[in-house]
Amino acid sequence: MSISKSQVLKKDSSGKNSKTTIQILGPTKHWLNQIIEEKGFSTYDAAIMYLIEERQKNLPSGFGSRPDLEDYVCPGED
């Protein structure tokens, strides 16, 4: 899994890279450091983006969530 620089460095409306400071607990920093080491990332941002992408892959499907809709039948030729 590779994260491109464009994914990591998002620009705000003024054209500058937007950055912010966050606070995390020691155990969270420990886990992020492990991910950075295991995946060969160079920043916490890359590790966090990796976690977000992995979560996106595992979100439940919405397929079948509307059983009240009628079955679709294609009116065209087979």
C-alpha positions as CSV (number, residue, x, y, z in Angstrom):
1,M,0.0,0.0,0.0
2,S,1.5,3.3,-1.0
3,I,0.2,6.7,-0.2
4,S,1.1,9.5,-2.7
5,K,2.4,12.8,-1.6
6,S,-0.7,14.5,-3.0
7,Q,-2.9,12.4,-0.6
8,V,-0.7,13.4,2.3
9,L,-0.2,17.1,1.6
10,K,-3.6,18.7,1.0
11,K,-3.6,22.4,0.1
12,D,-6.1,24.8,1.6
13,S,-7.9,27.5,-0.4
14,S,-4.8,29.9,-0.2
15,G,-2.6,27.2,-1.9
16,K,-0.6,26.5,1.2
17,N,-0.2,23.1,2.8
18,S,-2.6,23.0,5.7
19,K,-1.2,21.5,8.9
20,T,-2.5,21.3,12.4
21,T,-1.3,20.2,15.8
22,I,-3.1,17.3,17.5
23,Q,-2.8,15.7,20.9
24,I,-2.6,12.0,21.3
25,L,-2.1,9.7,24.2
26,G,1.1,7.8,24.7
27,P,-0.4,4.4,23.7
28,T,-1.8,5.9,20.5
29,K,1.7,7.3,19.7
30,H,3.2,3.9,20.4
31,W,0.7,2.2,17.9
32,L,1.3,4.9,15.3
33,N,5.1,4.4,15.6
34,Q,4.6,0.6,15.1
35,I,2.6,1.2,11.9
36,I,5.2,3.7,10.7
37,E,8.0,1.2,11.2
38,E,6.1,-1.8,9.8
39,K,4.9,0.0,6.7
40,G,7.9,2.1,6.1
41,F,6.1,5.4,6.4
42,S,7.9,8.6,7.2
43,T,5.1,10.6,8.9
44,Y,2.3,10.2,11.4
45,D,0.0,11.6,8.7
46,A,0.9,8.7,6.3
47,A,0.1,6.2,9.1
48,I,-3.2,7.8,9.9
49,M,-4.2,7.9,6.2
50,Y,-3.3,4.2,6.0
51,L,-5.7,3.5,8.9
52,I,-8.4,5.6,7.3
53,E,-8.0,3.7,4.0
54,E,-8.1,0.3,5.7
55,R,-11.3,1.3,7.5
56,Q,-12.9,2.4,4.2
57,K,-12.2,-1.0,2.8
58,N,-14.0,-2.7,5.7
59,L,-17.1,-0.5,5.9
60,P,-20.3,-2.6,5.5
61,S,-22.0,-2.7,2.1
62,G,-25.3,-1.0,1.7
63,F,-26.4,-3.8,-0.6
64,G,-29.8,-5.1,0.4
65,S,-30.4,-2.2,2.8
66,R,-33.7,-1.2,1.0
67,P,-35.7,-4.5,0.9
68,D,-38.9,-2.3,0.6
69,L,-38.0,-1.4,-3.0
70,E,-39.5,-3.5,-5.8
71,D,-37.3,-5.8,-7.8
72,Y,-35.8,-4.1,-10.9
73,V,-36.7,-5.8,-14.2
74,C,-34.9,-4.5,-17.3
75,P,-37.5,-3.6,-19.9
76,G,-34.9,-3.9,-22.8
77,E,-34.1,-6.9,-24.9
78,D,-32.0,-9.8,-23.7
